[in-house]
Amino acid sequence: MSSKRNCCFLFFDYRDFDVFLNARIFYRLAGYQLLTGKNLARCDLLVFFRGIPDRIYSEFSGVIHFYDYVCEHELDLHTYFPNASEILVVSIHKEDKIRSESKAVYGYLPVIPNLWQFKLPFARRETTPVHISNYKPLVEDPYQKQLVSLIQSDRIHVFGGKWDRLKIMTRPLSYIEANLRLAGSKSCYGLMYPYQRGRSLSGRMWQGPIQGCVVISEEKTNLFSCPGVIEVSRFDQEIPISSSSIEIANKSADFWIEKTSQLAEDLNLLLTWRNLSLEVFICRVLLINQHIEFLWNFFIFPRLVNARIRSWELIKRTTKSIRDK
């Protein structure tokens, strides 16, 4: 009989692909086989990330790891998983009050630096900061106003979707493109929704510094004391950066390896690091696949459709012209 334990991941509203890949490596190193779908009868461990469960999963009687990293909902997991043997809630807030039946674990999501540090072009970096995010319609938010002003004056290069609402022409990036862009920039700006500030941690705070890119963020947002993050009261001010990109990347990688190892210990998991290279290779294949799908969905397929439409319209015009003659 196989001794391999089974694990299921649950994302009920949206699956953050970078979160998924980091967690995949983390739990694979801990000896778990990942199962797809929501059939929890075969699961020994359930890892719940975000959203609201769509029903009561009374069939599950194992252990739950809940990563409260989005902080959008206050959930009583015992209502949705009444027969769970244990619920461990991972949170960056040490003072979080949870039900007595649950156990609080101080920490964040697992982060695997080896997955994201491709080949860092430290020698040449863009001095103009970048902002990689979809446009957030925060009309009255001062940070948003300052960010938009900097973008419109070409003091920040922006990438993401929905910026055409402000007549700013740019495009979204795949995960590979976004990380390579961070690896080629000296600094980047992050922008959180107001309700997230002081409650949750922006993913940019690990993504940027791992690539040697300093993250400039709002005040009181670096709740986990991540290296390579500068908090400011205003975006439209001169922000000096003294550390080198290599120093930032190395310090950030060491920080997240330490935090991820401590997280595993607190969750009673034993990581087999000798399997890291294989798991990183598998996840990079998944990253490449996501990049190809992204290019197809956003660029290639729409152009093929438009070309087909133009061809069909040309055929109709030509046919009409011939008939008219």
WOKAGI-V737004 format. One record per backbone hydrogen bond with DSSP energy under -1.0 kcal/mol. CO is the residue of the C=O (numbers start at 1). NH is the residue of the N-H. If there is no record, write none. Layout:
BEGIN
co,nh
CO,NH
CO,NH
END
This chain:
BEGIN
co,nh
5,33
6,44
6,45
7,35
8,47
10,49
16,20
17,21
18,22
19,23
20,24
21,25
22,26
23,27
24,28
25,29
27,32
28,31
29,272
31,5
33,7
38,40
40,43
44,63
45,8
46,65
47,10
48,67
50,12
56,58
57,60
62,85
63,46
64,88
65,48
66,90
67,69
76,79
77,81
80,57
81,84
86,64
87,103
88,66
89,105
90,68
91,107
93,96
99,102
103,89
105,91
112,115
113,117
116,118
120,122
126,186
129,157
130,189
131,159
136,138
138,141
141,145
142,146
143,147
144,148
145,149
146,150
147,151
148,152
149,153
150,155
151,154
157,131
159,133
161,135
162,165
163,166
163,168
164,167
171,160
174,178
175,179
176,180
177,181
178,182
179,183
182,185
184,126
186,214
187,130
188,216
193,196
193,197
196,199
196,200
202,205
203,206
203,207
204,208
206,210
208,211
208,213
209,212
214,188
215,230
216,190
217,232
221,223
222,225
228,215
230,217
235,237
244,248
245,249
246,250
247,251
248,252
249,253
250,254
251,255
252,256
253,257
254,258
255,259
256,260
257,261
258,262
259,263
260,264
261,265
262,266
263,267
264,269
265,268
272,275
273,276
275,279
276,280
277,281
278,282
279,283
280,284
281,285
282,286
283,287
284,288
285,289
286,290
287,291
288,292
289,293
290,294
291,295
292,296
293,297
294,298
295,299
295,300
296,301
299,303
300,304
301,305
302,306
303,307
304,308
305,309
306,310
307,311
308,312
309,313
310,314
311,315
312,316
313,317
314,318
315,319
316,320
317,321
318,322
319,323
320,324
321,325
END
